[in-house]
Amino acid sequence: MAKRKVANPLAFAVLGSLTERPMHPYEISTMLKARGKDSSIKLNYGSLYSVVGALEKNGFIEAQETIRDGNRPERTVYRLTEAGSAEFQDWLTELIGSPAREYHPLEAGLAYMPGLPPDRVVELLLDRIKAIDAEIEQLETAHQYMASMDFPRVFWVESEFRLALLKAESAYVHQLTEEIRTDSLGESGFWRKAWQTFAETGVSPNEQLRDPVKYFGQEFAWMKAVPPGGL
C-alpha cells in the first residue's frame, strides 16, 4: 500500500465527493451521510475540517469561493485540483486492485478463544450470530427496495459486498459454534477438560498444560511444535 500524504479514509471520501462538483465541507458531510457512505468507509466527521485543511495544504484541493447564506457563517467552497484528481484515481485504483491484510476483531478473539470455557464461547458466538443475521436481514430488505426502485447497482455494490462478507461470517460462525458445542473441533477435547478441572481444583488451564501427563494422561505432540498460548 502506498504511503499517502493524507491517509485518513475521510480524505478519500472528500476527494471522491469533489470529483462531482465543488462543495463546501458541510455539503460534503451532508451528502456522505445521505448516501450512507459511512456504512462502507470509516468516517470521523469530527475531523472533517482538519482533513480538508490537510488536503488543501498538500495541493489536492483549493478554495474556489467563499459564500454566505443569510445570517449563517461564511462557507468556503473547495474544488479538486489536478493533483487531487490524480491522487483520487491512484487511491481508488489501489483500493480496488490491491488486496490488503485486514485484522478483523473476531479473528483476534478467535486467536485466544481457549481463554474462555467452551460453553461460554458458544453463548457469545450465538449472540454474535443473532446480531449478524439481523444485519443480513436489514441489508437484504434495503437491497430489495433499491432494486424495486431501479436504482443502479453500481451505486450500492459496496453494500452487496458487505452482505456477502456477513453471510460468509454467519455461515462460518454457525459451523464453529456447532463444532464447539458437540466437542467435534479437531483435537480440542483438552480445552473442555482443562476448564472442568479448573472448576473442580482451581488449577488454571495454562498450568495444567505445563504437565499434560498429570492432568490429561498424555503428552501432546503438537505442544512440541507450537507451545500453547491464551488458555
Secondary structure, 3 states (H helix, E strand, C coil): CCCCCCCCHHHHHHHHHHCCCCECHHHHHHHHHHCCHHHCCCCCHHHHHHHHHHHHHCCCEEEEEEECCCCCCCEEEEEECHHHHHHHHHHHHHHHHCCCCCCCHHHHHHHCHHHCCHHHHHHHHHHHHHHHHHHHHHHHHHHHHHHHCCCCHHHCHHHHHHHHHHHHHHHHHHHHHHHHHCCCCCCCHHHHHHHHHHHHHCCCHHHHHCCHHHHHCCCCHHHHHCCCCCC
